[in-house]
Amino acid sequence: MLELNKQYNFKIKDVGMNFEGIAKSDDGLTVFVPGTLKDEQVTAKIIKLNKNYALGDLKEIKEASKRRAKPVCEYYSRCGGCEAMHTDYKNTLEIKKEKVINNIKKQGLDETLVKDIYGMDKPYYYRNKVQYPMINRNGRNYVGMYEKGSHDLVNNKECYIQDETTHKVARRLFELLDKEKFVGYNEKTLTGDIRNIMVRRGIHTDEVMCVLVVTDRCFAKDSRMDKVVKEITKEYPNIKSFVLNINAKNTNVILSDENVCIFGDEYITDKIGNYTFKITADSFFQVNTLQAEVLYNLLKTEMELEKDKTVLELYSGVGSIGIYLSDAVKDIYAVEIVESAVEAAKENARINNVTNVIHVLGDATKETLKLKDEGKFFDYIVVDPPRKGLDEQGIELILELAPTKIGYVSCNSATLARDLKLLSTRYDIKEIKMVDMFPWTSHIECVCVLELKK
Ligand SMILES: C[S@@+](CC[C@H](N)C(=O)[O-])C[C@H]1O[C@@H](n2cnc3c(N)ncnc32)[C@H](O)[C@@H]1O
């Protein structure tokens, strides 16, 4: 029987959902040891113990895997940003593919359907948006990434996954705010001036947007804020937008819906492929611009679209997939539940001269039912749902509508596999491909095309 705070030797048998090594204790209990790899012999201290599993803190690697690598980042062991830097990039892709295969197998589907995984040639500095909390403890301000499983911050002077400009601008903003005696937020006392420093950059346009999440609108007229804005825009002339987001609520949600633009425009732009997108302080935009292009191209190619066909796009967000597919089909009905996303989607269609997308605000399943009752027919259905996947009624409706092809983009291969199993009663699954949108983390995006059985 394992005991808390004691050290044990383990042989790592597998790697789990979050890149943590998995071992078994002598009496068969599952033990997770983060930072370890398959086949390694390790010593770990038990720091959490319950009926179903134990958590081990890695103390020593007695026999290292051949795939073990020295993390490039000196903050890796503490920082909550990455999970996979203790192995080489190629192995992270192999592990991600294996996780998708396991989820497919669990549903009794054919694992050979899982094909290529598209990694990045240079898997660094890929995030186009940084969000650092600014906190105050005992009268001192701090900035940085959250530590793994904690509310403390790592003062990460560097970050290997964050676009270099956004990281530098965010840290410089912190210095300037600190110099002007602005106070970081204190979660316990719910006091302070600045809660978050967010910086976005258009990777193709080099336009930068700064967003400070502040607790009071009065900071928009504060002369100290003027100084900060003047200094940062002098140092970084590519800053095209500076916005204050006013969020005084006791909430974990970072942004409120109240924005005040205090410099430049309310938005910046960037491109995915040939298409331009407006990015506001609170709009969703794929954080890895280059891989978003790979993902959308893959979907478009795999779907083998025909020009006279109609598409139903569910969970359409700010409309990037619809815009991408628009020149290859007759028209697209795009359904999205968040009003501001629908407004952004309309604007994105407008600036790209896309006139064949019909935007529908509402719940994907309810709106699909309405469209079906109106007698609409769709040749293709494309879905990009949140992590929980499609709902059962939604799947039934898709099966009833019986489009000739379904394109499924998924950020969660477990719910993708569950949904594919249900859809496979009437559809052949062509293949499942993967795009690594978030190198060094456990996330993986899947693209799958299904064809109506003859
Ligand atoms: C993975 S994102 C898709 C992003 C989209 N492809 C884009 O380019 O913006 C999932 C989207 O589903 C939306 N959503 C969540 N629940 C929904 C529902 N019940 N009905 C319609 N849309 C929903 C979310 O607001 C989000 O925009």
The ligand as an SDF file (V2000), in Angstrom:
LIG
                    3D

 27 29  0  0  0  0  0  0  0  0999 V2000
  -14.2310   25.6280  -31.4730 C   0  0  0  0  0  0  0  0  0  0  0  0
  -15.1070   27.1280  -31.6040 S   0  0  0  0  0  0  0  0  0  0  0  0
  -15.2960   27.2900  -33.3380 C   0  0  0  0  0  0  0  0  0  0  0  0
  -14.5850   28.5030  -33.8500 C   0  0  0  0  0  0  0  0  0  0  0  0
  -14.8380   28.8250  -35.2910 C   0  0  0  0  0  0  0  0  0  0  0  0
  -14.4480   27.7830  -36.1850 N   0  0  0  0  0  0  0  0  0  0  0  0
  -14.1460   30.1230  -35.6580 C   0  0  0  0  0  0  0  0  0  0  0  0
  -13.3550   30.1240  -36.5860 O   0  0  0  0  0  0  0  0  0  0  0  0
  -14.3850   31.1230  -34.9940 O   0  0  0  0  0  0  0  0  0  0  0  0
  -16.7320   26.6510  -31.1020 C   0  0  0  0  0  0  0  0  0  0  0  0
  -17.7840   27.7050  -31.2930 C   0  0  0  0  0  0  0  0  0  0  0  0
  -19.0420   27.1550  -30.9220 O   0  0  0  0  0  0  0  0  0  0  0  0
  -19.8350   28.1620  -30.3090 C   0  0  0  0  0  0  0  0  0  0  0  0
  -20.9170   27.4770  -29.5890 N   0  0  0  0  0  0  0  0  0  0  0  0
  -20.8700   26.8830  -28.3650 C   0  0  0  0  0  0  0  0  0  0  0  0
  -22.0520   26.3000  -28.0730 N   0  0  0  0  0  0  0  0  0  0  0  0
  -22.8590   26.5230  -29.1250 C   0  0  0  0  0  0  0  0  0  0  0  0
  -24.2020   26.1340  -29.4300 C   0  0  0  0  0  0  0  0  0  0  0  0
  -24.9150   25.4310  -28.5580 N   0  0  0  0  0  0  0  0  0  0  0  0
  -24.7100   26.4970  -30.6090 N   0  0  0  0  0  0  0  0  0  0  0  0
  -23.9920   27.2170  -31.5020 C   0  0  0  0  0  0  0  0  0  0  0  0
  -22.7060   27.6100  -31.2790 N   0  0  0  0  0  0  0  0  0  0  0  0
  -22.1530   27.2640  -30.1000 C   0  0  0  0  0  0  0  0  0  0  0  0
  -18.8400   28.9170  -29.4810 C   0  0  0  0  0  0  0  0  0  0  0  0
  -19.3090   30.2060  -29.1820 O   0  0  0  0  0  0  0  0  0  0  0  0
  -17.6090   28.9390  -30.4130 C   0  0  0  0  0  0  0  0  0  0  0  0
  -17.6320   30.0760  -31.2400 O   0  0  0  0  0  0  0  0  0  0  0  0
  1  2  1  0
  2  3  1  0
  2 10  1  0
  3  4  1  0
  4  5  1  0
  5  6  1  0
  5  7  1  0
  7  8  2  0
  7  9  1  0
 10 11  1  0
 11 12  1  0
 11 26  1  0
 12 13  1  0
 13 14  1  0
 13 24  1  0
 14 15  1  0
 14 23  1  0
 15 16  2  0
 16 17  1  0
 17 18  1  0
 17 23  2  0
 18 19  1  0
 18 20  2  0
 20 21  1  0
 21 22  2  0
 22 23  1  0
 24 25  1  0
 24 26  1  0
 26 27  1  0
M  CHG  2   2   1   9  -1
M  END
$$$$
